[in-house]
Amino acid sequence: DQGLARYGYTVTDEISPTAVKRLVTGNGKAEKVEVAASVRKMLGLPEDYEFAAGYDDSDACAVVLAYLIANKLIDVEGAE
């Protein structure tokens, strides 16, 4: 939200953490490691790609991917 606000965008949609996990991994109770692995796969990143330590890069990517999947803006194999 804060990053987008810097560029004049306002976020009005909401998506729960459980929905993000379900849409990205297929499991609403997925652990952070599983979310990161699914994000890597969806983005075509190598399995050994390391997200920045101390940041929630993979979580942020997962939220964006979940929004795109939920709104049928991208087609992801195996996504609900």
N, CA, C and O atoms as a GROMACS GRO file, in nm:
protein
  320
    1ASP      N    1   0.082  -0.119   0.000
    1ASP     CA    2   0.000   0.000   0.000
    1ASP      C    3   0.087   0.126   0.000
    1ASP      O    4   0.062   0.220  -0.076
    2GLN      N    5   0.188   0.126   0.084
    2GLN     CA    6   0.272   0.245   0.096
    2GLN      C    7   0.350   0.272  -0.032
    2GLN      O    8   0.362   0.387  -0.076
    3GLY      N    9   0.402   0.167  -0.091
    3GLY     CA   10   0.477   0.183  -0.216
    3GLY      C   11   0.391   0.238  -0.327
    3GLY      O   12   0.433   0.328  -0.400
    4LEU      N   13   0.270   0.186  -0.340
    4LEU     CA   14   0.179   0.236  -0.443
    4LEU      C   15   0.134   0.378  -0.414
    4LEU      O   16   0.116   0.458  -0.506
    5ALA      N   17   0.116   0.410  -0.287
    5ALA     CA   18   0.072   0.544  -0.249
    5ALA      C   19   0.173   0.650  -0.292
    5ALA      O   20   0.136   0.762  -0.326
    6ARG      N   21   0.300   0.614  -0.292
    6ARG     CA   22   0.404   0.708  -0.336
    6ARG      C   23   0.384   0.751  -0.481
    6ARG      O   24   0.427   0.859  -0.521
    7TYR      N   25   0.319   0.665  -0.558
    7TYR     CA   26   0.296   0.694  -0.699
    7TYR      C   27   0.152   0.737  -0.727
    7TYR      O   28   0.109   0.744  -0.842
    8GLY      N   29   0.078   0.765  -0.620
    8GLY     CA   30  -0.058   0.816  -0.636
    8GLY      C   31  -0.166   0.711  -0.649
    8GLY      O   32  -0.279   0.742  -0.685
    9TYR      N   33  -0.132   0.585  -0.622
    9TYR     CA   34  -0.231   0.479  -0.632
    9TYR      C   35  -0.287   0.447  -0.493
    9TYR      O   36  -0.215   0.452  -0.394
   10THR      N   37  -0.414   0.414  -0.489
   10THR     CA   38  -0.479   0.374  -0.365
   10THR      C   39  -0.529   0.232  -0.380
   10THR      O   40  -0.592   0.197  -0.479
   11VAL      N   41  -0.500   0.150  -0.281
   11VAL     CA   42  -0.545   0.011  -0.283
   11VAL      C   43  -0.678   0.003  -0.211
   11VAL      O   44  -0.690   0.042  -0.095
   12THR      N   45  -0.779  -0.046  -0.281
   12THR     CA   46  -0.912  -0.059  -0.220
   12THR      C   47  -0.957  -0.204  -0.209
   12THR      O   48  -1.052  -0.233  -0.136
   13ASP      N   49  -0.891  -0.293  -0.279
   13ASP     CA   50  -0.927  -0.434  -0.273
   13ASP      C   51  -0.860  -0.499  -0.153
   13ASP      O   52  -0.752  -0.458  -0.110
   14GLU      N   53  -0.925  -0.601  -0.100
   14GLU     CA   54  -0.868  -0.676   0.011
   14GLU      C   55  -0.864  -0.823  -0.026
   14GLU      O   56  -0.952  -0.874  -0.096
   15ILE      N   57  -0.762  -0.890   0.022
   15ILE     CA   58  -0.749  -1.034   0.002
   15ILE      C   59  -0.684  -1.090   0.128
   15ILE      O   60  -0.582  -1.039   0.175
   16SER      N   61  -0.743  -1.193   0.182
   16SER     CA   62  -0.695  -1.248   0.309
   16SER      C   63  -0.567  -1.329   0.287
   16SER      O   64  -0.543  -1.380   0.178
   17PRO      N   65  -0.485  -1.340   0.391
   17PRO     CA   66  -0.365  -1.423   0.381
   17PRO      C   67  -0.396  -1.568   0.340
   17PRO      O   68  -0.321  -1.630   0.265
   18THR      N   69  -0.507  -1.620   0.391
   18THR     CA   70  -0.546  -1.756   0.356
   18THR      C   71  -0.578  -1.768   0.207
   18THR      O   72  -0.541  -1.865   0.143
   19ALA      N   73  -0.648  -1.668   0.153
   19ALA     CA   74  -0.681  -1.668   0.010
   19ALA      C   75  -0.554  -1.657  -0.074
   19ALA      O   76  -0.542  -1.724  -0.176
   20VAL      N   77  -0.461  -1.574  -0.032
   20VAL     CA   78  -0.334  -1.561  -0.105
   20VAL      C   79  -0.263  -1.696  -0.110
   20VAL      O   80  -0.221  -1.741  -0.216
   21LYS      N   81  -0.252  -1.759   0.005
   21LYS     CA   82  -0.185  -1.890   0.011
   21LYS      C   83  -0.256  -1.993  -0.074
   21LYS      O   84  -0.192  -2.071  -0.145
   22ARG      N   85  -0.389  -1.995  -0.068
   22ARG     CA   86  -0.467  -2.093  -0.144
   22ARG      C   87  -0.450  -2.071  -0.294
   22ARG      O   88  -0.431  -2.166  -0.370
   23LEU      N   89  -0.459  -1.946  -0.337
   23LEU     CA   90  -0.449  -1.916  -0.480
   23LEU      C   91  -0.309  -1.941  -0.535
   23LEU      O   92  -0.295  -1.983  -0.650
   24VAL      N   93  -0.208  -1.917  -0.455
   24VAL     CA   94  -0.071  -1.929  -0.504
   24VAL      C   95  -0.016  -2.070  -0.486
   24VAL      O   96   0.061  -2.118  -0.570
   25THR      N   97  -0.054  -2.137  -0.378
   25THR     CA   98   0.002  -2.271  -0.352
   25THR      C   99  -0.099  -2.384  -0.363
   25THR      O  100  -0.062  -2.500  -0.380
   26GLY      N  101  -0.228  -2.350  -0.354
   26GLY     CA  102  -0.331  -2.453  -0.351
   26GLY      C  103  -0.363  -2.498  -0.209
   26GLY      O  104  -0.448  -2.584  -0.188
   27ASN      N  105  -0.295  -2.438  -0.110
   27ASN     CA  106  -0.314  -2.474   0.030
   27ASN      C  107  -0.326  -2.346   0.113
   27ASN      O  108  -0.229  -2.271   0.125
   28GLY      N  109  -0.442  -2.322   0.169
   28GLY     CA  110  -0.466  -2.202   0.247
   28GLY      C  111  -0.386  -2.193   0.375
   28GLY      O  112  -0.384  -2.088   0.440
   29LYS      N  113  -0.321  -2.302   0.412
   29LYS     CA  114  -0.240  -2.302   0.534
   29LYS      C  115  -0.091  -2.322   0.503
   29LYS      O  116  -0.014  -2.365   0.588
   30ALA      N  117  -0.053  -2.289   0.380
   30ALA     CA  118   0.086  -2.308   0.338
   30ALA      C  119   0.181  -2.225   0.423
   30ALA      O  120   0.146  -2.116   0.470
   31GLU      N  121   0.299  -2.276   0.442
   31GLU     CA  122   0.404  -2.206   0.515
   31GLU      C  123   0.477  -2.110   0.421
   31GLU      O  124   0.466  -2.121   0.299
   32LYS      N  125   0.551  -2.018   0.480
   32LYS     CA  126   0.623  -1.917   0.402
   32LYS      C  127   0.715  -1.980   0.297
   32LYS      O  128   0.726  -1.930   0.185
   33VAL      N  129   0.780  -2.090   0.332
   33VAL     CA  130   0.870  -2.159   0.239
   33VAL      C  131   0.793  -2.209   0.117
   33VAL      O  132   0.843  -2.201   0.004
   34GLU      N  133   0.673  -2.261   0.139
   34GLU     CA  134   0.590  -2.311   0.029
   34GLU      C  135   0.543  -2.197  -0.060
   34GLU      O  136   0.539  -2.211  -0.182
   35VAL      N  137   0.507  -2.085   0.002
   35VAL     CA  138   0.463  -1.968  -0.076
   35VAL      C  139   0.578  -1.921  -0.164
   35VAL      O  140   0.560  -1.897  -0.283
   36ALA      N  141   0.697  -1.909  -0.105
   36ALA     CA  142   0.814  -1.864  -0.180
   36ALA      C  143   0.844  -1.959  -0.297
   36ALA      O  144   0.876  -1.913  -0.407
   37ALA      N  145   0.832  -2.089  -0.274
   37ALA     CA  146   0.858  -2.186  -0.381
   37ALA      C  147   0.757  -2.171  -0.494
   37ALA      O  148   0.794  -2.180  -0.612
   38SER      N  149   0.631  -2.148  -0.460
   38SER     CA  150   0.528  -2.130  -0.563
   38SER      C  151   0.550  -2.001  -0.640
   38SER      O  152   0.530  -1.997  -0.762
   39VAL      N  153   0.591  -1.895  -0.571
   39VAL     CA  154   0.620  -1.768  -0.638
   39VAL      C  155   0.735  -1.788  -0.736
   39VAL      O  156   0.727  -1.741  -0.850
   40ARG      N  157   0.840  -1.855  -0.693
   40ARG     CA  158   0.953  -1.882  -0.783
   40ARG      C  159   0.906  -1.956  -0.908
   40ARG      O  160   0.943  -1.920  -1.020
   41LYS      N  161   0.825  -2.058  -0.887
   41LYS     CA  162   0.777  -2.138  -1.000
   41LYS      C  163   0.693  -2.054  -1.096
   41LYS      O  164   0.712  -2.059  -1.217
   42MET      N  165   0.599  -1.976  -1.041
   42MET     CA  166   0.511  -1.894  -1.125
   42MET      C  167   0.588  -1.788  -1.203
   42MET      O  168   0.552  -1.755  -1.316
   43LEU      N  169   0.692  -1.734  -1.142
   43LEU     CA  170   0.770  -1.629  -1.207
   43LEU      C  171   0.884  -1.683  -1.293
   43LEU      O  172   0.957  -1.607  -1.356
   44GLY      N  173   0.898  -1.815  -1.293
   44GLY     CA  174   1.004  -1.876  -1.374
   44GLY      C  175   1.144  -1.852  -1.318
   44GLY      O  176   1.242  -1.850  -1.392
   45LEU      N  177   1.151  -1.833  -1.187
   45LEU     CA  178   1.280  -1.813  -1.122
   45LEU      C  179   1.343  -1.948  -1.089
   45LEU      O  180   1.271  -2.046  -1.070
   46PRO      N  181   1.474  -1.953  -1.082
   46PRO     CA  182   1.539  -2.080  -1.044
   46PRO      C  183   1.498  -2.121  -0.903
   46PRO      O  184   1.469  -2.037  -0.819
   47GLU      N  185   1.497  -2.250  -0.878
   47GLU     CA  186   1.459  -2.302  -0.747
   47GLU      C  187   1.549  -2.249  -0.636
   47GLU      O  188   1.505  -2.238  -0.521
   48ASP      N  189   1.672  -2.216  -0.669
   48ASP     CA  190   1.765  -2.168  -0.566
   48ASP      C  191   1.766  -2.015  -0.555
   48ASP      O  192   1.850  -1.959  -0.484
   49TYR      N  193   1.675  -1.948  -0.624
   49TYR     CA  194   1.668  -1.802  -0.615
   49TYR      C  195   1.638  -1.762  -0.472
   49TYR      O  196   1.542  -1.812  -0.412
   50GLU      N  197   1.718  -1.672  -0.418
   50GLU     CA  198   1.700  -1.626  -0.280
   50GLU      C  199   1.633  -1.490  -0.280
   50GLU      O  200   1.683  -1.395  -0.340
   51PHE      N  201   1.520  -1.479  -0.212
   51PHE     CA  202   1.458  -1.349  -0.192
   51PHE      C  203   1.540  -1.274  -0.088
   51PHE      O  204   1.605  -1.337  -0.005
   52ALA      N  205   1.537  -1.142  -0.092
   52ALA     CA  206   1.616  -1.060  -0.001
   52ALA      C  207   1.585  -1.094   0.145
   52ALA      O  208   1.469  -1.100   0.185
   53ALA      N  209   1.690  -1.116   0.223
   53ALA     CA  210   1.673  -1.149   0.365
   53ALA      C  211   1.616  -1.028   0.440
   53ALA      O  212   1.656  -0.914   0.418
   54GLY      N  213   1.522  -1.056   0.530
   54GLY     CA  214   1.464  -0.950   0.611
   54GLY      C  215   1.351  -0.875   0.544
   54GLY      O  216   1.290  -0.787   0.605
   55TYR      N  217   1.322  -0.909   0.421
   55TYR     CA  218   1.213  -0.844   0.349
   55TYR      C  219   1.106  -0.948   0.319
   55TYR      O  220   1.132  -1.068   0.327
   56ASP      N  221   0.990  -0.902   0.286
   56ASP     CA  222   0.881  -0.993   0.253
   56ASP      C  223   0.855  -0.993   0.103
   56ASP      O  224   0.740  -0.987   0.058
   57ASP      N  225   0.963  -0.999   0.026
   57ASP     CA  226   0.952  -0.995  -0.120
   57ASP      C  227   0.862  -1.104  -0.174
   57ASP      O  228   0.775  -1.078  -0.258
   58SER      N  229   0.882  -1.227  -0.127
   58SER     CA  230   0.802  -1.338  -0.180
   58SER      C  231   0.656  -1.322  -0.141
   58SER      O  232   0.567  -1.355  -0.219
   59ASP      N  233   0.629  -1.271  -0.020
   59ASP     CA  234   0.491  -1.248   0.022
   59ASP      C  235   0.425  -1.140  -0.064
   59ASP      O  236   0.310  -1.155  -0.105
   60ALA      N  237   0.498  -1.033  -0.091
   60ALA     CA  238   0.444  -0.925  -0.174
   60ALA      C  239   0.413  -0.977  -0.314
   60ALA      O  240   0.309  -0.944  -0.372
   61CYS      N  241   0.503  -1.056  -0.369
   61CYS     CA  242   0.479  -1.115  -0.502
   61CYS      C  243   0.357  -1.207  -0.497
   61CYS      O  244   0.277  -1.208  -0.590
   62ALA      N  245   0.344  -1.283  -0.389
   62ALA     CA  246   0.231  -1.374  -0.376
   62ALA      C  247   0.098  -1.298  -0.372
   62ALA      O  248   0.000  -1.342  -0.432
   63VAL      N  249   0.095  -1.184  -0.304
   63VAL     CA  250  -0.027  -1.104  -0.299
   63VAL      C  251  -0.064  -1.056  -0.439
   63VAL      O  252  -0.180  -1.065  -0.479
   64VAL      N  253   0.033  -1.006  -0.511
   64VAL     CA  254   0.007  -0.957  -0.648
   64VAL      C  255  -0.040  -1.073  -0.736
   64VAL      O  256  -0.138  -1.059  -0.810
   65LEU      N  257   0.030  -1.185  -0.730
   65LEU     CA  258  -0.010  -1.300  -0.811
   65LEU      C  259  -0.150  -1.348  -0.775
   65LEU      O  260  -0.229  -1.380  -0.863
   66ALA      N  261  -0.181  -1.353  -0.646
   66ALA     CA  262  -0.314  -1.396  -0.603
   66ALA      C  263  -0.422  -1.303  -0.657
   66ALA      O  264  -0.526  -1.349  -0.703
   67TYR      N  265  -0.396  -1.172  -0.651
   67TYR     CA  266  -0.492  -1.075  -0.705
   67TYR      C  267  -0.513  -1.099  -0.854
   67TYR      O  268  -0.627  -1.100  -0.902
   68LEU      N  269  -0.405  -1.117  -0.927
   68LEU     CA  270  -0.414  -1.139  -1.072
   68LEU      C  271  -0.488  -1.268  -1.105
   68LEU      O  272  -0.567  -1.273  -1.199
   69ILE      N  273  -0.461  -1.373  -1.028
   69ILE     CA  274  -0.528  -1.502  -1.049
   69ILE      C  275  -0.677  -1.489  -1.016
   69ILE      O  276  -0.762  -1.531  -1.095
   70ALA      N  277  -0.708  -1.430  -0.901
   70ALA     CA  278  -0.847  -1.418  -0.856
   70ALA      C  279  -0.932  -1.337  -0.953
   70ALA      O  280  -1.051  -1.363  -0.970
   71ASN      N  281  -0.870  -1.238  -1.017
   71ASN     CA  282  -0.942  -1.152  -1.110
   71ASN      C  283  -0.928  -1.196  -1.254
   71ASN      O  284  -0.964  -1.124  -1.348
   72LYS      N  285  -0.873  -1.317  -1.271
   72LYS     CA  286  -0.856  -1.378  -1.403
   72LYS      C  287  -0.780  -1.288  -1.500
   72LYS      O  288  -0.812  -1.280  -1.618
   73LEU      N  289  -0.679  -1.220  -1.446
   73LEU     CA  290  -0.594  -1.134  -1.528
   73LEU      C  291  -0.471  -1.208  -1.578
   73LEU      O  292  -0.406  -1.164  -1.673
   74ILE      N  293  -0.441  -1.321  -1.514
   74ILE     CA  294  -0.338  -1.412  -1.564
   74ILE      C  295  -0.391  -1.553  -1.552
   74ILE      O  296  -0.476  -1.583  -1.468
   75ASP      N  297  -0.340  -1.638  -1.636
   75ASP     CA  298  -0.378  -1.779  -1.634
   75ASP      C  299  -0.260  -1.858  -1.584
   75ASP      O  300  -0.154  -1.861  -1.648
   76VAL      N  301  -0.278  -1.923  -1.472
   76VAL     CA  302  -0.170  -2.001  -1.411
   76VAL      C  303  -0.216  -2.145  -1.404
   76VAL      O  304  -0.323  -2.176  -1.352
   77GLU      N  305  -0.134  -2.233  -1.458
   77GLU     CA  306  -0.164  -2.375  -1.456
   77GLU      C  307  -0.182  -2.423  -1.313
   77GLU      O  308  -0.093  -2.404  -1.230
   78GLY      N  309  -0.294  -2.485  -1.283
   78GLY     CA  310  -0.320  -2.540  -1.151
   78GLY      C  311  -0.383  -2.440  -1.056
   78GLY      O  312  -0.418  -2.478  -0.944
   79ALA      N  313  -0.398  -2.314  -1.096
   79ALA     CA  314  -0.459  -2.216  -1.007
   79ALA      C  315  -0.610  -2.231  -1.007
   79ALA      O  316  -0.670  -2.274  -1.106
   80GLU      N  317  -0.671  -2.196  -0.895
   80GLU     CA  318  -0.817  -2.209  -0.882
   80GLU      C  319  -0.888  -2.095  -0.948
   80GLU      O  320  -1.011  -2.090  -0.947
   0.00000   0.00000   0.00000
